[in-house]
Amino acid sequence: MKKPPVTESPIACDFSALTAEQRAHRQILARQMHAVTKEVRELPDGYAFRFSAEPELCLTLAEFITLERLCCPFFTFILELEREGGPLWLRLTGHEGVKQFLQAELGTK
């Protein structure tokens, strides 16, 4: 049986999907994440951000993802904790155009 085509969201943030309180909290979380990012790696379809594997930071990233996916449904979020006490990674990827969107938002390239 043939699957129906996946509808892809436009690459545009819809901040109206968040309440004013959620938008403000998302901004605080984004600033906290930016301040503790250890490394940024370019991926074929987005970027990976490395953090230390602190339990509180893992919760912060999960909370950020929960809010971000409401206004930016075009992202794929992957939160990964490496074995043996390795780092915590957040990967933001998506369909064609997402990487360029992230480059503009992050001020890279």
SENUGU-433978 format. One record per residue (C-alpha): residue number from 0; residue in one letter; x, y, z. Coordinates in nm, 2 decimals, padded with zeros to 4 digits. Layout:
<nutor><num>NUM</num><residuo>a</residuo><px>X</px><py>Y</py><pz>Z</pz></nutor>
...
END
This chain:
<nutor><num>0</num><residuo>m</residuo><px>00.00</px><py>00.00</py><pz>00.00</pz></nutor>
<nutor><num>1</num><residuo>k</residuo><px>00.14</px><py>00.34</py><pz>-00.10</pz></nutor>
<nutor><num>2</num><residuo>k</residuo><px>00.19</px><py>00.60</py><pz>00.18</pz></nutor>
<nutor><num>3</num><residuo>p</residuo><px>00.05</px><py>00.95</py><pz>00.12</pz></nutor>
<nutor><num>4</num><residuo>p</residuo><px>00.32</px><py>01.22</py><pz>00.07</pz></nutor>
<nutor><num>5</num><residuo>v</residuo><px>00.44</px><py>01.39</py><pz>00.38</pz></nutor>
<nutor><num>6</num><residuo>t</residuo><px>00.34</px><py>01.75</py><pz>00.40</pz></nutor>
<nutor><num>7</num><residuo>e</residuo><px>00.63</px><py>01.97</py><pz>00.49</pz></nutor>
<nutor><num>8</num><residuo>s</residuo><px>00.59</px><py>02.28</py><pz>00.69</pz></nutor>
<nutor><num>9</num><residuo>p</residuo><px>00.72</px><py>02.61</py><pz>00.55</pz></nutor>
<nutor><num>10</num><residuo>i</residuo><px>01.05</px><py>02.72</py><pz>00.69</pz></nutor>
<nutor><num>11</num><residuo>a</residuo><px>00.92</px><py>03.01</py><pz>00.90</pz></nutor>
<nutor><num>12</num><residuo>c</residuo><px>00.88</px><py>03.05</py><pz>01.27</pz></nutor>
<nutor><num>13</num><residuo>d</residuo><px>00.53</px><py>03.09</py><pz>01.39</pz></nutor>
<nutor><num>14</num><residuo>f</residuo><px>00.57</px><py>03.26</py><pz>01.73</pz></nutor>
<nutor><num>15</num><residuo>s</residuo><px>00.19</px><py>03.30</py><pz>01.75</pz></nutor>
<nutor><num>16</num><residuo>a</residuo><px>00.19</px><py>02.92</py><pz>01.83</pz></nutor>
<nutor><num>17</num><residuo>l</residuo><px>00.34</px><py>03.02</py><pz>02.17</pz></nutor>
<nutor><num>18</num><residuo>t</residuo><px>00.19</px><py>03.23</py><pz>02.45</pz></nutor>
<nutor><num>19</num><residuo>a</residuo><px>00.37</px><py>03.55</py><pz>02.55</pz></nutor>
<nutor><num>20</num><residuo>e</residuo><px>00.50</px><py>03.36</py><pz>02.86</pz></nutor>
<nutor><num>21</num><residuo>q</residuo><px>00.62</px><py>03.07</py><pz>02.65</pz></nutor>
<nutor><num>22</num><residuo>r</residuo><px>00.80</px><py>03.30</py><pz>02.41</pz></nutor>
<nutor><num>23</num><residuo>a</residuo><px>00.98</px><py>03.48</py><pz>02.69</pz></nutor>
<nutor><num>24</num><residuo>h</residuo><px>01.07</px><py>03.15</py><pz>02.85</pz></nutor>
<nutor><num>25</num><residuo>r</residuo><px>01.20</px><py>03.01</py><pz>02.52</pz></nutor>
<nutor><num>26</num><residuo>q</residuo><px>01.42</px><py>03.32</py><pz>02.48</pz></nutor>
<nutor><num>27</num><residuo>i</residuo><px>01.57</px><py>03.26</py><pz>02.83</pz></nutor>
<nutor><num>28</num><residuo>l</residuo><px>01.64</px><py>02.90</py><pz>02.75</pz></nutor>
<nutor><num>29</num><residuo>a</residuo><px>01.80</px><py>02.98</py><pz>02.41</pz></nutor>
<nutor><num>30</num><residuo>r</residuo><px>02.03</px><py>03.23</py><pz>02.58</pz></nutor>
<nutor><num>31</num><residuo>q</residuo><px>02.13</px><py>02.98</py><pz>02.85</pz></nutor>
<nutor><num>32</num><residuo>m</residuo><px>02.20</px><py>02.72</py><pz>02.58</pz></nutor>
<nutor><num>33</num><residuo>h</residuo><px>02.40</px><py>02.96</py><pz>02.37</pz></nutor>
<nutor><num>34</num><residuo>a</residuo><px>02.62</px><py>03.05</py><pz>02.67</pz></nutor>
<nutor><num>35</num><residuo>v</residuo><px>02.71</px><py>02.69</py><pz>02.75</pz></nutor>
<nutor><num>36</num><residuo>t</residuo><px>02.75</px><py>02.55</py><pz>02.39</pz></nutor>
<nutor><num>37</num><residuo>k</residuo><px>03.09</px><py>02.38</py><pz>02.37</pz></nutor>
<nutor><num>38</num><residuo>e</residuo><px>03.10</px><py>02.31</py><pz>02.00</pz></nutor>
<nutor><num>39</num><residuo>v</residuo><px>02.89</px><py>02.35</py><pz>01.68</pz></nutor>
<nutor><num>40</num><residuo>r</residuo><px>02.92</px><py>02.10</py><pz>01.40</pz></nutor>
<nutor><num>41</num><residuo>e</residuo><px>02.78</px><py>02.15</py><pz>01.05</pz></nutor>
<nutor><num>42</num><residuo>l</residuo><px>02.58</px><py>01.85</py><pz>00.93</pz></nutor>
<nutor><num>43</num><residuo>p</residuo><px>02.45</px><py>01.79</py><pz>00.57</pz></nutor>
<nutor><num>44</num><residuo>d</residuo><px>02.10</px><py>01.89</py><pz>00.67</pz></nutor>
<nutor><num>45</num><residuo>g</residuo><px>02.15</px><py>02.11</py><pz>00.98</pz></nutor>
<nutor><num>46</num><residuo>y</residuo><px>02.38</px><py>02.16</py><pz>01.28</pz></nutor>
<nutor><num>47</num><residuo>a</residuo><px>02.48</px><py>01.97</py><pz>01.59</pz></nutor>
<nutor><num>48</num><residuo>f</residuo><px>02.55</px><py>02.15</py><pz>01.92</pz></nutor>
<nutor><num>49</num><residuo>r</residuo><px>02.77</px><py>01.99</py><pz>02.19</pz></nutor>
<nutor><num>50</num><residuo>f</residuo><px>02.72</px><py>02.05</py><pz>02.56</pz></nutor>
<nutor><num>51</num><residuo>s</residuo><px>02.85</px><py>01.90</py><pz>02.88</pz></nutor>
<nutor><num>52</num><residuo>a</residuo><px>02.63</px><py>01.61</py><pz>03.00</pz></nutor>
<nutor><num>53</num><residuo>e</residuo><px>02.49</px><py>01.78</py><pz>03.31</pz></nutor>
<nutor><num>54</num><residuo>p</residuo><px>02.15</px><py>01.65</py><pz>03.42</pz></nutor>
<nutor><num>55</num><residuo>e</residuo><px>02.01</px><py>02.01</py><pz>03.46</pz></nutor>
<nutor><num>56</num><residuo>l</residuo><px>02.12</px><py>02.10</py><pz>03.11</pz></nutor>
<nutor><num>57</num><residuo>c</residuo><px>01.96</px><py>01.79</py><pz>02.96</pz></nutor>
<nutor><num>58</num><residuo>l</residuo><px>01.63</px><py>01.91</py><pz>03.11</pz></nutor>
<nutor><num>59</num><residuo>t</residuo><px>01.68</px><py>02.26</py><pz>02.98</pz></nutor>
<nutor><num>60</num><residuo>l</residuo><px>01.74</px><py>02.13</py><pz>02.63</pz></nutor>
<nutor><num>61</num><residuo>a</residuo><px>01.43</px><py>01.91</py><pz>02.65</pz></nutor>
<nutor><num>62</num><residuo>e</residuo><px>01.22</px><py>02.20</py><pz>02.77</pz></nutor>
<nutor><num>63</num><residuo>f</residuo><px>01.36</px><py>02.42</py><pz>02.48</pz></nutor>
<nutor><num>64</num><residuo>i</residuo><px>01.27</px><py>02.14</py><pz>02.23</pz></nutor>
<nutor><num>65</num><residuo>t</residuo><px>00.92</px><py>02.12</py><pz>02.37</pz></nutor>
<nutor><num>66</num><residuo>l</residuo><px>00.86</px><py>02.49</py><pz>02.31</pz></nutor>
<nutor><num>67</num><residuo>e</residuo><px>01.06</px><py>02.52</py><pz>01.98</pz></nutor>
<nutor><num>68</num><residuo>r</residuo><px>00.87</px><py>02.25</py><pz>01.81</pz></nutor>
<nutor><num>69</num><residuo>l</residuo><px>00.55</px><py>02.44</py><pz>01.86</pz></nutor>
<nutor><num>70</num><residuo>c</residuo><px>00.67</px><py>02.74</py><pz>01.66</pz></nutor>
<nutor><num>71</num><residuo>c</residuo><px>00.91</px><py>02.56</py><pz>01.43</pz></nutor>
<nutor><num>72</num><residuo>p</residuo><px>00.76</px><py>02.23</py><pz>01.33</pz></nutor>
<nutor><num>73</num><residuo>f</residuo><px>01.00</px><py>02.20</py><pz>01.03</pz></nutor>
<nutor><num>74</num><residuo>f</residuo><px>01.29</px><py>02.10</py><pz>01.26</pz></nutor>
<nutor><num>75</num><residuo>t</residuo><px>01.39</px><py>01.75</py><pz>01.35</pz></nutor>
<nutor><num>76</num><residuo>f</residuo><px>01.53</px><py>01.75</py><pz>01.70</pz></nutor>
<nutor><num>77</num><residuo>i</residuo><px>01.77</px><py>01.48</py><pz>01.82</pz></nutor>
<nutor><num>78</num><residuo>l</residuo><px>01.89</px><py>01.49</py><pz>02.18</pz></nutor>
<nutor><num>79</num><residuo>e</residuo><px>02.17</px><py>01.24</py><pz>02.24</pz></nutor>
<nutor><num>80</num><residuo>l</residuo><px>02.38</px><py>01.15</py><pz>02.55</pz></nutor>
<nutor><num>81</num><residuo>e</residuo><px>02.69</px><py>00.97</py><pz>02.46</pz></nutor>
<nutor><num>82</num><residuo>r</residuo><px>02.80</px><py>00.66</py><pz>02.66</pz></nutor>
<nutor><num>83</num><residuo>e</residuo><px>03.07</px><py>00.65</py><pz>02.93</pz></nutor>
<nutor><num>84</num><residuo>g</residuo><px>03.00</px><py>01.00</py><pz>03.05</pz></nutor>
<nutor><num>85</num><residuo>g</residuo><px>03.04</px><py>01.15</py><pz>02.70</pz></nutor>
<nutor><num>86</num><residuo>p</residuo><px>02.89</px><py>01.48</py><pz>02.59</pz></nutor>
<nutor><num>87</num><residuo>l</residuo><px>02.53</px><py>01.58</py><pz>02.53</pz></nutor>
<nutor><num>88</num><residuo>w</residuo><px>02.44</px><py>01.67</py><pz>02.17</pz></nutor>
<nutor><num>89</num><residuo>l</residuo><px>02.14</px><py>01.85</py><pz>02.03</pz></nutor>
<nutor><num>90</num><residuo>r</residuo><px>02.10</px><py>01.81</py><pz>01.65</pz></nutor>
<nutor><num>91</num><residuo>l</residuo><px>01.87</px><py>02.04</py><pz>01.46</pz></nutor>
<nutor><num>92</num><residuo>t</residuo><px>01.80</px><py>01.91</py><pz>01.11</pz></nutor>
<nutor><num>93</num><residuo>g</residuo><px>01.52</px><py>01.90</py><pz>00.86</pz></nutor>
<nutor><num>94</num><residuo>h</residuo><px>01.42</px><py>01.91</py><pz>00.50</pz></nutor>
<nutor><num>95</num><residuo>e</residuo><px>01.58</px><py>02.12</py><pz>00.22</pz></nutor>
<nutor><num>96</num><residuo>g</residuo><px>01.63</px><py>02.48</py><pz>00.33</pz></nutor>
<nutor><num>97</num><residuo>v</residuo><px>01.65</px><py>02.42</py><pz>00.71</pz></nutor>
<nutor><num>98</num><residuo>k</residuo><px>02.03</px><py>02.43</py><pz>00.71</pz></nutor>
<nutor><num>99</num><residuo>q</residuo><px>02.03</px><py>02.77</py><pz>00.53</pz></nutor>
<nutor><num>100</num><residuo>f</residuo><px>01.76</px><py>02.89</py><pz>00.78</pz></nutor>
<nutor><num>101</num><residuo>l</residuo><px>01.99</px><py>02.79</py><pz>01.07</pz></nutor>
<nutor><num>102</num><residuo>q</residuo><px>02.29</px><py>02.96</py><pz>00.91</pz></nutor>
<nutor><num>103</num><residuo>a</residuo><px>02.09</px><py>03.29</py><pz>00.89</pz></nutor>
<nutor><num>104</num><residuo>e</residuo><px>01.96</px><py>03.25</py><pz>01.24</pz></nutor>
<nutor><num>105</num><residuo>l</residuo><px>02.31</px><py>03.16</py><pz>01.39</pz></nutor>
<nutor><num>106</num><residuo>g</residuo><px>02.50</px><py>03.41</py><pz>01.17</pz></nutor>
<nutor><num>107</num><residuo>t</residuo><px>02.72</px><py>03.14</py><pz>01.02</pz></nutor>
<nutor><num>108</num><residuo>k</residuo><px>02.85</px><py>03.14</py><pz>00.67</pz></nutor>
END
